[in-house]
Amino acid sequence: MHDHLIGVLLSTQELKKLKKQVNKVDGMPYEYLEKGKELGSQIAFFSIKDVSINEHTVEAHMLQNERMKKETIKIPSVIYNSTKINLKRNIKKLRQISQMSTVTVINEHHVIKMNHLFELIKSKPELSDYLPKEKKYFGTPFTLHVLAQKNEFLKWNISTIYIKDLDEVIYSLNECGFLFHLEDIEEIEKKIVSVSEKILEVIHFYYPGIHETSLQFSIYDDENMKLQSVRSINTGLDDLLKWKKNLWKTVAMRPIEVAAHLKKNTSKSFISSNSDETTITPTIREEKDYLTDVERSYWIKFTEFNSDDLVIKLPQELLGNKLKSHLSFEFGIVETMCIVEPAEKTPTFVKDNSYFSPVEVFISSGLAKKTHVKMGLHYQIKLLETKLIIGPTIGFLLGEKNQLYTTRYMEKYSDRFGQYERFGGLVIAFSTRSIDWENKIVYGQIYNPKLQIWEYGSAPIPSAIYRRNFHQNEDRINQLIQLTNNNLFNSHHFKKSDLHLLRDERAISKHLPSTHIFSNNQDFIRFLHEEKKIILKPVDLSRGRGIFILEENENHKGYMLYDYRKKYRIRHLIQDEKILMEMLDNLEISKQQYLYQTYISLLKVNERPFDVRVVMQKNKRLEWDCTGIECRVAGENEELTNIARGGFAMTLEEVIRKSNKPLSYASIHQKVIEVCHNFCLVMTKHAQHYAEFGIDIALDEEGYPWILEANIFPSFKGFKKMDYDTYLKIRYQPLFYAVNLQGFDIVKEDLVNEVYTQNKSFL
């Protein structure tokens, strides 16, 4: 019935006005309806408050028989957001809608923080001249406005250019030639378009959720133009409505035309800037042919020389006699043929070649530009028979909230680089939405080891990628898995419910508490009667959020429900099954995808329960190792052990000793490690590529280990307070693993310290 339905998101105020128009619709909604009718599409109007995420429905207003009527429908597959959303809860809901695999949102937001954008543009030398350096550039007599919109292929098109004076009078470029002191207005327009397109390219990769915008420049009689602000296109539409109504209608209706085009495509269309993207399924991980120890890597630093040719000049001592004059040059996943020449001024080849004393290698500007080599870093180079490999290149794969990933946001990752000098190379943090798939380039933030800060930049798709978020488009993830030869690790989101699917794995089945997905009331009540006490957990939340504990009173006389969703515990006394199920319905347990499992009576320290967090990570041999164990002891009067709920960390040896139980620490330690190692081996059999788990183990009162959860991104707060050295080693290990995947060297820590002392002058 609603196959040709396009959703239009209005503000609450706009929707109230629309509701009053029972028999006649005018203003912008009328124009949307007319354009939809022209394109064979029906328009559904609603506000963000009308959307139910759990039900995947919306209370929409649609024109039926010349009257606006309200109807509950499925969330439309294409939604045009025409309004600015301010409230945090509404912004969050819009993001949830945008992340649905079945929904495309045109304009996930409209606002760009100017301080962030200016910081980003400053990193682009070709644009720095167009940023205001002084306050005098604001409030000029004339302002230039460039309205731009994305088409159905995610390409920016400039819709119109106009000029305004202080009296709000609008002029075309042709009417304002006197401002530029030049007669050739076409050349002026080309310059404006060129600058605007470069700024729009920045917005495209760093703010991909924006599909319409208005660039505002200050104009001076010295022919300078400075970017003053980036605003919602609605401000430009207001200008066009006063100036040229026909042009206003063309620009205002463009998103409806794009939406109608997208409706014809059954799959989600905004995968990348390429319209030809195909879905790729990852293959089962296989053993790889890694570089041998004989093919040693050397430390280098690049010096760029001016040449359009693709040339690299290496020291003769490093070249030897075995290399050809034409070799493949590989940086990240970008590979190109280049000419290899001996350096004209042969640098001294340092015997103790290290990060602090790298060999100077000369690279042509043409080769550096083509491969996006980041200058100023110290790399390792592998010289093979047919290729040169520069690296390592490591990616931190972030989520899809690109507008949040500022240099300040990235500071939380900086403590991972305390041993950067052991491997060097390039580390870039980016989103799947910030990828130029055609050229295999990512746009994000690059770690600067000298200044120990993050800076905006671009680089090839890295050879190894550490996935740090699971709110992403899976088609793009599969694309990266394919391009990196399955070197994207933590490739799959292992959920609490996935543990339930491993119940038949013999190696760990005896250590899995009975677990079920909440699907029907009858099975749930039967399980509760059998177990007497159970725990309910939301599948998609962590850190103890959303948990309930439910127990049956003696002789089946009612129930006790403990609600841990808030910072404080709430206890409900429930008389019978009917009231219990009504309460669970009110709490939307069945709608939010919960699981329930046997409650394990935990071993205690001073009457406080604790569980064990075991960190398992892959080592340099690409095998699983335990890199840390902490015990999380519940806070006072708490049953949950999460640090976020007031718990604190102790060592396993301490809690076993203080449990006042006749238990052997050595025996329990061995059992815990064995269970966790077996779990990781089970996971290695699957197609996904895992390299890190935080496994939560419950020790019952006899010291028997039960696997409660396995987290891809475990919290390390306890280690940070209890054992900071272990905390840092855990933080470093994923970077080491990414280096190992690429076959590059990781220098022993004691050798780095020794070389550092001898070579301070190289810093």
C-alpha positions in Angstrom: 0.0 0.0 0.0 2.8 2.4 0.9 5.4 1.3 -1.7 5.8 4.8 -3.0 5.8 6.5 0.3 8.3 9.3 1.2 8.6 10.5 4.8 9.0 14.2 5.5 10.1 15.1 9.0 8.6 18.4 10.2 9.1 20.3 13.4 6.4 20.0 16.1 5.2 23.5 15.3 5.0 22.9 11.6 3.1 19.7 12.3 0.6 21.4 14.6 -0.1 23.9 11.8 -0.6 21.1 9.3 -3.1 19.3 11.6 -5.3 22.4 11.6 -5.5 22.4 7.8 -8.2 19.8 7.6 -9.5 20.6 4.1 -6.7 22.6 2.6 -2.9 22.3 2.8 -0.8 25.3 1.9 2.7 26.5 2.3 5.7 24.2 2.0 3.8 21.0 2.8 1.5 21.7 -0.2 4.5 22.0 -2.4 5.9 18.7 -1.1 2.5 17.0 -1.8 2.4 18.4 -5.3 5.9 17.4 -6.1 5.3 13.9 -4.7 2.1 13.6 -6.8 4.1 14.6 -9.9 6.7 11.9 -9.2 4.2 9.2 -8.4 5.0 9.2 -4.7 2.8 9.8 -1.6 4.1 12.1 1.2 3.8 11.2 4.9 4.4 14.0 7.4 5.4 13.4 11.0 7.6 14.8 13.8 10.4 12.9 15.4 8.1 12.4 18.5 5.7 10.4 16.4 8.3 7.7 15.7 8.4 4.4 17.7 11.8 2.9 17.4 10.8 -0.4 19.1 7.8 -0.9 16.9 9.4 0.5 13.7 6.3 2.5 13.2 5.3 6.2 13.0 2.0 8.1 13.5 2.0 9.9 10.1 -0.3 12.5 8.5 -1.2 11.8 4.9 -3.5 13.4 2.3 -6.4 11.0 1.6 -9.5 12.1 -0.4 -8.4 15.7 -0.2 -8.2 15.6 3.6 -5.3 15.2 6.0 -5.7 11.9 8.0 -3.6 10.3 10.7 -2.4 6.7 10.2 0.0 4.3 11.8 2.5 3.1 9.2 5.9 1.5 9.0 8.8 3.9 9.1 9.3 5.0 5.5 12.4 3.7 3.8 13.4 7.2 2.6 12.9 10.2 4.9 13.7 13.8 4.2 14.5 15.8 7.3 13.5 19.4 6.6 13.9 20.8 10.1 16.5 21.5 12.7 16.3 19.2 15.7 17.6 20.5 19.0 16.6 18.3 22.0 19.2 15.6 22.8 16.6 12.8 23.0 15.2 13.7 19.6 18.7 13.9 18.1 19.4 10.5 19.6 16.2 9.1 18.1 17.0 10.5 14.6 20.4 8.8 14.8 18.7 5.5 15.7 16.5 5.9 12.7 19.4 6.8 10.4 21.3 3.6 11.5 18.4 1.3 10.5 19.5 -0.8 7.6 16.1 -0.3 5.9 16.0 3.5 6.2 17.8 6.3 4.3 17.6 9.8 5.9 18.3 12.8 3.8 19.8 15.3 6.3 20.6 13.4 9.5 21.4 16.8 10.9 21.7 20.4 9.6 24.2 22.0 12.0 28.0 22.2 11.8 30.0 23.6 14.7 32.1 26.3 13.1 35.1 26.0 15.4 35.3 22.3 14.4 34.9 23.0 10.7 37.5 25.9 10.8 40.0 23.6 12.6 39.4 21.0 9.9 39.7 23.4 7.0 43.0 24.8 8.5 44.5 21.3 7.9 43.9 21.9 4.1 46.7 24.3 2.8 44.7 25.0 -0.4 41.8 26.4 1.7 43.6 28.2 4.5 43.5 31.5 2.6 39.7 31.5 2.7 39.5 31.4 6.5 39.1 34.6 8.5 42.2 35.5 10.4 40.8 38.5 12.2 37.4 39.6 13.5 37.3 42.4 10.8 36.3 39.7 8.3 32.9 39.4 9.9 30.0 41.8 9.3 31.1 43.0 5.9 28.8 45.1 3.7 28.3 42.3 1.2 28.0 38.5 1.8 28.2 35.8 -0.8 25.9 32.8 -0.5 26.4 29.4 -2.1 23.5 27.0 -1.8 24.5 23.3 -2.4 22.6 20.0 -2.4 23.6 16.4 -2.9 22.1 14.4 -5.7 21.0 10.8 -5.6 24.6 9.6 -6.1 25.9 11.6 -3.1 27.6 14.2 -5.3 27.4 17.9 -4.4 25.7 20.2 -6.9 25.7 24.0 -6.5 22.1 25.1 -6.8 22.6 28.8 -6.9 24.9 31.7 -6.0 23.8 35.1 -4.9 24.9 38.2 -2.9 23.3 40.1 -0.1 23.9 43.6 1.3 23.3 44.9 4.8 19.8 45.9 3.9 19.0 42.3 3.0 18.8 43.2 -0.7 19.7 40.2 -3.0 21.7 40.4 -6.2 23.0 38.0 -8.8 26.7 37.8 -9.5 26.2 39.7 -12.8 24.7 42.6 -10.8 27.7 42.9 -8.5 30.7 42.9 -10.8 31.8 46.2 -9.2 32.7 44.3 -6.0 35.5 42.3 -7.7 37.1 45.0 -9.9 37.1 42.5 -12.8 35.0 42.5 -15.9 35.1 38.7 -16.4 32.3 37.5 -14.1 32.6 34.0 -15.5 36.1 33.8 -14.1 34.9 35.0 -10.7 32.1 32.4 -10.7 34.6 29.7 -11.6 36.7 30.7 -8.6 33.7 30.7 -6.3 32.6 27.3 -7.5 36.1 25.9 -7.2 36.6 27.1 -3.5 33.1 26.0 -2.6 33.6 22.5 -4.1 36.7 22.1 -2.0 34.9 23.1 1.2 32.0 20.8 0.2 34.4 17.9 -0.3 35.6 18.4 3.3 31.9 18.5 4.5 31.2 15.4 2.4 33.8 13.2 4.1 33.6 14.6 7.7 29.9 15.5 7.9 28.3 12.9 5.6 24.9 13.2 7.3 24.4 16.7 5.8 22.9 16.7 2.3 22.1 20.4 1.9 23.9 23.5 3.1 24.5 27.2 2.6 28.0 28.5 2.5 28.3 32.2 3.5 31.4 34.2 2.6 32.4 37.7 3.4 33.4 39.8 0.4 36.0 42.7 0.3 36.9 45.2 -2.3 40.4 43.8 -2.3 38.9 40.7 -4.1 39.2 38.5 -1.0 36.5 36.2 0.1 36.5 34.5 3.5 34.3 31.8 4.8 32.1 33.3 7.4 29.7 30.5 8.3 28.0 27.3 7.1 24.2 27.3 7.7 21.1 25.3 7.2 19.8 25.6 3.6 16.5 26.8 5.1 18.2 30.2 5.6 19.0 30.3 1.9 15.5 29.1 1.0 14.0 32.1 2.9 16.2 34.4 0.8 15.1 32.7 -2.5 11.4 32.9 -1.6 11.8 36.7 -1.4 14.0 37.0 -4.5 13.0 34.4 -7.1 10.1 32.1 -6.3 10.6 29.8 -9.2 14.2 29.3 -8.2 13.1 28.8 -4.6 10.7 26.0 -5.7 13.4 24.3 -7.7 15.8 24.2 -4.8 13.2 23.3 -2.2 11.8 20.4 -4.1 15.2 18.9 -5.1 15.3 16.6 -1.9 11.9 15.1 -2.9 13.2 14.3 -6.3 16.2 12.6 -4.8 14.0 10.7 -2.4 11.7 9.5 -5.2 14.8 8.3 -7.1 16.0 6.4 -4.0 12.6 4.8 -3.5 13.1 3.0 -6.9 16.2 1.2 -5.4 15.2 -1.5 -3.0 18.6 -1.5 -1.2 20.0 1.3 0.9 21.6 3.7 -1.4 24.0 5.7 0.7 26.7 3.1 1.0 29.4 5.3 -0.5 30.1 8.0 -3.0 30.0 5.3 -5.7 26.7 4.2 -7.1 28.2 0.9 -8.2 29.0 -0.6 -4.8 28.3 -4.3 -4.4 27.7 -6.3 -1.3 30.6 -8.5 -0.4 30.4 -11.5 2.0 33.5 -12.1 4.1 35.2 -15.5 3.7 36.4 -17.8 6.4 39.7 -16.6 7.7 42.6 -18.7 6.5 46.3 -18.9 7.3 48.4 -16.4 5.4 51.8 -16.3 3.9 53.5 -13.8 6.2 56.8 -12.2 5.4 59.8 -14.2 6.6 62.5 -13.0 9.0 65.0 -13.0 6.2 63.0 -10.2 4.5 64.0 -7.8 7.2 62.4 -4.4 7.6 64.4 -1.1 7.8 63.5 2.1 9.5 63.1 5.1 7.1 62.0 8.7 6.8 60.8 10.3 3.6 62.2 13.4 2.0 60.1 14.7 -0.9 61.6 16.1 -4.1 59.7 17.8 -6.9 58.8 15.5 -9.8 55.6 14.3 -11.4 57.2 11.0 -12.1 56.6 8.1 -9.7 60.1 7.7 -8.4 61.6 6.5 -5.1 65.4 6.8 -4.4 66.9 4.4 -2.0 70.5 4.2 -0.5 72.7 1.9 -2.6 73.6 0.0 0.6 69.9 -0.8 1.2 69.3 -1.5 -2.5 72.0 -4.1 -3.0 71.9 -5.8 -6.4 68.7 -7.8 -6.3 66.0 -5.2 -7.0 64.6 -4.3 -10.4 64.3 -0.7 -11.6 60.5 -1.0 -11.7 58.7 -2.2 -8.6 55.3 -2.1 -7.0 55.1 0.5 -4.2 52.5 -0.4 -1.5 51.3 1.9 1.2 48.1 0.8 3.0 46.0 -1.1 0.4 47.1 1.4 -2.3 49.6 -0.1 -4.8 51.2 1.4 -7.8 54.3 0.8 -10.0 57.2 3.1 -9.5 60.8 3.6 -10.6 63.4 2.7 -8.1 66.7 4.6 -8.3 69.8 4.8 -6.1 69.9 8.0 -4.2 72.2 10.7 -5.8 73.4 11.8 -2.4 73.8 8.5 -0.7 72.9 8.9 3.0 75.0 7.2 5.6 73.4 3.9 6.3 73.3 3.7 10.1 74.4 0.4 11.4 72.1 0.6 14.4 69.1 1.4 12.2 66.1 2.2 14.4 63.1 4.4 14.9 65.4 7.1 16.3 68.0 6.7 13.5 66.1 6.0 10.3 67.5 6.0 6.8 66.6 8.9 4.6 64.6 7.8 1.5 63.7 10.3 -1.3 60.2 10.2 -2.8 58.9 12.2 -5.7 56.0 14.5 -5.1 54.1 12.6 -7.8 54.5 9.3 -6.0 53.7 10.8 -2.6 50.5 12.4 -3.9 49.3 9.3 -5.8 49.8 7.0 -2.7 48.8 9.6 0.0 52.0 9.0 1.9 52.0 11.1 5.1 55.3 12.9 5.4 57.0 13.5 8.8 56.5 10.0 10.1 59.1 7.2 10.6 58.1 4.1 8.7 59.4 0.5 8.2 60.1 -0.6 4.7 60.1 -4.2 3.4 62.1 -4.8 0.2 60.7 -7.9 -1.6 61.7 -9.2 -5.0 58.8 -7.4 -6.8 57.6 -4.8 -4.4 58.3 -2.2 -1.7 56.0 -2.3 1.3 55.8 0.8 3.5 54.1 0.6 6.9 52.7 -0.3 9.2 49.4 1.4 8.4 46.8 0.9 11.2 43.2 2.1 11.2 40.9 2.8 14.1 37.4 2.2 12.7 35.0 4.5 14.5 31.2 4.7 14.3 29.0 6.8 12.0 28.6 9.9 14.1 31.2 11.7 12.1 30.3 15.2 13.4 31.5 14.1 16.9 34.9 12.9 15.9 37.0 16.0 16.7 40.6 16.2 17.8 39.4 16.5 21.3 37.3 13.4 21.0 40.3 11.4 19.9 42.3 12.3 23.0 40.9 9.3 24.8 42.9 7.0 22.4 46.2 8.8 23.0 47.3 6.5 25.9 47.6 3.6 23.4 50.8 5.1 21.9 53.2 4.9 24.9 55.3 2.4 22.9 54.7 3.8 19.4 58.5 3.9 18.8 58.5 0.1 18.8 56.7 -0.1 15.5 56.2 3.4 14.0 54.1 4.0 10.8 50.7 5.7 10.3 47.7 5.4 12.5 44.4 7.0 11.3 41.0 7.0 12.9 38.1 7.1 10.5 34.5 6.2 9.8 33.2 4.0 7.0 31.3 7.0 5.8 34.5 8.9 5.3 35.9 6.7 2.6 36.6 7.6 -1.0 35.9 4.0 -2.3 37.0 4.8 -5.8 40.5 5.9 -4.8 40.6 3.8 -1.7 41.4 6.8 0.5 40.1 7.4 4.1 39.5 10.8 5.6 39.9 11.1 9.4 42.4 12.0 12.1 46.1 10.9 12.0 48.1 10.5 15.2 51.1 12.8 15.3 53.8 11.0 17.5 56.0 14.1 17.8 53.4 16.4 19.2 51.3 13.5 20.7 48.1 14.9 19.2 45.6 13.9 16.5 45.4 16.0 13.3 42.9 16.0 10.4 44.2 14.2 7.4 43.8 11.5 4.7 45.6 8.3 3.9 45.0 5.1 2.0 42.7 2.5 3.5 45.1 0.9 6.1 46.4 -2.6 5.7 45.0 -3.6 9.2 42.0 -2.1 10.9 40.9 -2.3 14.5 37.1 -2.0 14.6 36.0 0.2 17.5 32.2 0.5 16.9 29.4 -1.7 15.7 26.8 0.9 14.8 27.9 0.8 11.1 26.6 -0.3 7.7 27.5 -3.9 7.3 27.9 -3.6 3.5 30.7 -1.1 4.1 32.3 -3.4 6.7 32.3 -6.3 4.3 33.8 -4.1 1.7 36.7 -3.3 4.1 37.1 -6.9 5.0 37.5 -7.8 1.4 39.9 -4.9 0.6 42.2 -5.6 3.6 42.3 -9.4 2.9 40.4 -10.0 6.2 42.7 -7.8 8.2 39.8 -6.0 9.8 39.7 -7.5 13.3 36.8 -7.5 15.8 34.8 -7.8 12.6 31.6 -9.0 14.2 29.6 -7.7 17.2 29.5 -10.6 19.6 26.3 -10.0 21.6 25.1 -11.5 24.8 22.6 -13.5 22.8 25.4 -15.1 20.7 26.6 -16.9 23.8 23.4 -18.7 23.9 24.1 -20.1 20.4 27.3 -21.8 21.6 25.5 -24.1 24.1 26.3 -27.2 22.0 30.1 -26.5 21.8 31.5 -29.3 23.9 34.6 -27.4 24.9 32.6 -24.7 26.9 29.0 -26.0 27.2 29.5 -27.1 30.8 30.5 -23.6 31.7 27.5 -21.8 30.2 24.5 -21.0 32.5 21.2 -21.9 31.0 20.2 -18.9 28.8 17.1 -18.1 26.7 15.9 -15.3 24.5 12.7 -13.8 25.8 10.1 -14.9 23.3 7.0 -16.0 25.1 5.5 -15.7 28.6 4.9 -19.4 29.1 8.5 -20.5 28.6 9.7 -17.7 30.7 7.4 -18.6 33.7 8.3 -22.2 33.4 12.0 -21.3 33.6 11.5 -19.0 36.6 9.7 -21.8 38.5 12.5 -24.2 37.8 15.4 -21.8 38.7 13.7 -19.8 41.5 16.0 -16.9 40.7 17.0 -15.5 37.3 18.6 -12.5 35.8 17.3 -10.5 32.7 19.8 -8.7 30.5 19.3 -6.5 27.4 21.1 -8.0 24.4 22.6 -4.7 23.2 23.6 -2.9 26.4 26.7 -3.1 28.6 28.2 -1.9 31.9 25.2 -3.3 33.8 22.6 -1.1 32.1 19.0 -2.4 31.8 19.5 -5.4 34.1 16.7 -6.9 36.2 16.9 -9.7 38.8 13.7 -11.7 39.4 13.2 -14.3 42.1 10.2 -16.3 43.3 9.1 -16.1 46.9 8.8 -19.2 49.0 5.9 -21.5 48.2 5.2 -19.6 44.9 3.7 -16.7 46.9 4.5 -13.9 44.6 7.8 -12.5 43.2 10.5 -9.9 43.9 11.7 -7.9 40.9 14.9 -5.8 41.3 15.3 -3.0 38.8 18.9 -1.9 38.1 18.3 0.5 35.3 18.9 3.5 37.4 21.9 4.3 39.6 19.9 3.1 42.6 18.1 -0.2 42.9 14.3 -0.4 42.8 12.5 -3.3 44.4 9.0 -4.4 43.3 6.8 -6.7 45.3 4.5 -8.6 42.9 1.6 -10.7 43.9 1.0 -13.2 41.0 2.0 -14.2 37.5 -0.6 -11.9 35.8 0.7 -8.8 37.5 4.3 -9.9 36.8 3.7 -10.2 33.1 1.8 -6.9 33.0 4.8 -5.3 34.7 7.2 -6.8 32.2 5.0 -5.6 29.3 5.0 -2.1 30.8 8.8 -2.3 31.1 8.9 -3.4 27.4 11.1 -6.4 28.1 9.8 -8.3 25.1 10.1 -5.3 22.8 13.7 -4.5 23.7 15.2 -8.0 23.0 16.1 -9.3 26.4 17.6 -12.6 27.4 17.2 -14.4 30.7 19.5 -16.9 32.4 20.1 -18.8 35.6 21.2 -16.6 38.4 24.7 -17.7 39.6 25.1 -17.3 43.4 28.5 -15.7 43.3 31.5 -16.2 45.6 31.7 -13.3 48.0 34.3 -11.1 49.7 33.0 -9.5 52.9 29.5 -10.4 51.9 29.9 -8.6 48.5 29.7 -10.7 45.4 32.4 -10.5 42.7 33.0 -11.7 39.2 36.1 -12.1 37.2 37.0 -10.1 34.1 39.5 -11.9 31.9 41.1 -10.1 29.0 42.1 -12.4 26.1 44.1 -10.9 23.2 46.0 -12.3 20.2 49.8 -12.1 20.5 52.6 -11.7 17.9 52.1 -15.4 16.9 48.5 -14.5 16.2 47.5 -16.9 19.1 45.3 -16.2 22.1 46.9 -15.1 25.4 45.5 -13.9 28.7 46.8 -10.3 29.1 45.0 -9.4 32.4 42.7 -10.6 35.1 40.7 -8.4 37.5 38.0 -9.2 39.9 35.1 -6.7 40.2 33.6 -6.6 43.7 30.1 -5.2 44.0 29.5 -1.9 45.9 27.7 -1.8 49.2 24.2 -3.3 49.1 24.7 -4.2 45.4 24.3 -7.5 43.6 25.8 -6.2 40.3 29.6 -6.0 40.1 30.1 -3.4 37.4 32.6 -0.7 38.1 30.1 1.8 36.7 27.7 0.9 39.5 30.2 1.5 42.3 32.1 -1.7 42.2 35.9 -1.8 42.7 38.7 -4.0 41.5 40.9 -6.6 43.3 43.2 -9.3 42.1 42.0 -12.9 41.8 44.5 -14.0 44.4 43.1 -11.4 46.9 39.5 -12.4 46.5 40.1 -16.1 46.8 42.1 -15.6 49.9 39.5 -13.2 51.4 36.5 -15.4 50.4 37.0 -17.5 53.6 36.4 -20.6 51.4 38.8 -23.6 51.3 39.7 -22.9 47.7 43.0 -23.0 45.8 44.0 -19.9 44.0 46.4 -21.8 41.6 43.6 -24.3 40.7 41.0 -21.7 40.1 43.4 -19.5 38.1 44.2 -22.4 35.9 40.5 -23.3 35.4 39.6 -19.8 34.5 42.3 -19.4 32.0 41.5 -22.8 30.4 37.8 -21.9 30.1 38.6 -18.6 28.5 41.1 -20.0 26.1 38.7 -22.7 25.0 36.1 -20.0 24.4 38.5 -18.1 22.2 39.4 -21.3 20.2 35.7 -21.9 19.6 35.3 -18.3 18.3 38.4 -18.8 16.0 36.5 -21.6 14.2 33.9 -19.1 13.0 34.2 -16.9 9.9 34.6 -13.7 11.9 38.0 -12.2 12.8 38.3 -11.7 16.5 41.5 -10.5 18.3 40.2 -9.2 21.7 37.7 -10.4 24.3 36.8 -9.3 27.8 35.2 -12.5 29.2 33.2 -12.2 32.4 33.5 -15.3 34.6 31.2 -16.0 37.6 32.7 -18.2 40.3 30.0 -19.9 42.2 30.4 -20.8 45.9 32.4 -23.9 45.1 34.7 -21.9 42.8 33.4 -23.4 39.6 33.7 -21.0 36.6 30.7 -19.9 34.5 30.9 -17.8 31.4 28.5 -14.9 31.8 29.4 -12.6 28.9 32.0 -12.0 26.3 32.6 -8.4 25.3 34.4 -7.2 22.2 35.1 -3.8 23.8 35.6 -4.5 27.5 36.0 -1.7 30.0 39.4 -1.5 31.7 38.6 0.9 34.5 39.4 -1.6 37.2 42.9 -2.3 35.7 43.5 1.4 35.4 43.1 1.9 39.1 44.5 -1.5 40.3 47.4 -2.1 37.9 48.2 0.7 35.6 51.1 -1.1 33.8 48.8 -4.0 33.0 46.2 -1.5 31.8 48.6 0.1 29.4 49.8 -3.3 28.0 46.2 -4.3 27.3 45.7 -0.9 25.5 48.9 -1.4 23.4 48.2 -5.0 22.3 45.7 -4.3 19.5 48.2 -2.0 17.9 50.9 -4.6 18.2 48.5 -7.2 16.7 47.8 -4.9 13.7 51.5 -4.6 13.1 51.9 -8.4 13.3 49.2 -8.9 10.8 51.2 -6.8 8.3 54.4 -8.7 9.0 56.4 -5.7 10.3 58.7 -5.7 13.3 58.0 -4.8 16.8 61.2 -3.9 18.5 61.8 -5.3 22.0 61.0 -2.8 24.7 64.5 -2.9 26.3 66.2 -2.3 22.9 64.0 0.7 22.3 64.9 2.2 25.7 68.6 1.5 25.0 68.5 3.1 21.5 66.5 6.0 22.8 69.2 6.8 25.4 71.9 6.7 22.7 70.0 8.7 20.1 68.2 11.5 21.8 69.4 13.9 19.1 67.1 12.1 16.6 63.9 13.1 18.4 
